[in-house]
Amino acid sequence: MTKVRLLQIDHMKVFYSDHHKVSLPTGHNFPMDKYALLREALISQGVLCSRELYEAPIAPRDIVTLAHTIAYYDAVVCPGVLN
């Protein structure tokens, strides 16, 4: 029988970004407020503890545009630029 060695982790690192705000239209699929509420719910239910939480920095343009077009990035960061 093969022995399985389990990795012991002191705590998980969970990054959150609900401190960064993006203006989205009412009824958008990803309302910004839900992310802070989710983080708070996970803490209050004991799923996460505060020592596991790390504030995520804003991703620089060159990183974001690896997954999104430059036009999309500019429209989100500078609303109205493309209008």
C-alpha positions in Angstrom: 0.0 0.0 0.0 1.3 3.5 -0.9 1.5 6.0 1.9 0.1 9.4 1.3 1.8 12.2 3.0 -0.5 15.1 3.7 0.8 18.6 3.5 0.1 20.6 6.7 -0.8 24.2 6.0 -0.8 26.6 8.9 -3.3 28.8 7.2 -4.6 29.5 3.7 -3.9 32.8 2.0 -7.1 34.4 0.7 -6.8 37.6 -1.3 -9.7 40.0 -1.6 -10.3 43.1 -3.6 -13.6 44.5 -2.5 -11.7 47.7 -1.4 -11.3 48.5 -5.1 -14.5 50.0 -6.5 -15.6 50.0 -10.1 -18.8 51.8 -11.2 -21.1 49.3 -12.8 -24.7 49.8 -14.0 -27.6 48.9 -11.7 -28.5 45.2 -12.1 -25.0 44.2 -13.4 -24.2 40.5 -13.0 -21.3 41.3 -10.7 -22.4 44.0 -8.3 -19.4 45.2 -6.3 -21.1 45.1 -2.9 -21.5 41.3 -3.0 -17.8 40.7 -2.6 -17.5 42.5 0.7 -20.6 40.7 1.9 -19.2 37.3 0.9 -15.9 38.0 2.7 -17.8 39.1 5.8 -20.1 36.0 5.7 -17.1 33.6 5.4 -15.5 35.2 8.4 -18.7 35.2 10.5 -19.4 31.6 9.6 -15.9 30.6 10.7 -14.9 29.5 7.2 -12.1 32.1 7.1 -10.3 34.0 9.8 -8.8 37.5 9.5 -5.2 36.2 9.5 -5.9 34.4 6.3 -7.0 37.5 4.5 -4.7 39.7 2.4 -5.6 42.8 0.5 -5.0 42.4 -3.2 -3.2 45.2 -5.0 -4.6 46.7 -8.2 -3.3 44.6 -11.1 -1.2 46.7 -13.5 -2.5 47.4 -17.1 0.1 45.0 -18.7 -1.1 42.1 -16.5 -4.8 42.8 -17.0 -4.4 43.1 -20.8 -3.1 39.5 -20.9 -6.7 38.4 -20.4 -8.6 41.5 -21.7 -8.3 43.8 -24.6 -6.7 47.2 -24.1 -10.0 48.8 -25.1 -11.9 46.9 -22.4 -9.3 47.9 -19.8 -9.4 51.5 -20.8 -13.3 51.5 -20.7 -13.3 50.1 -17.2 -10.5 52.2 -15.8 -11.6 55.4 -17.6 -15.3 55.2 -18.1 -16.6 57.3 -21.0 -13.2 57.2 -22.9 -14.7 55.1 -25.7 -18.1 56.9 -25.9 
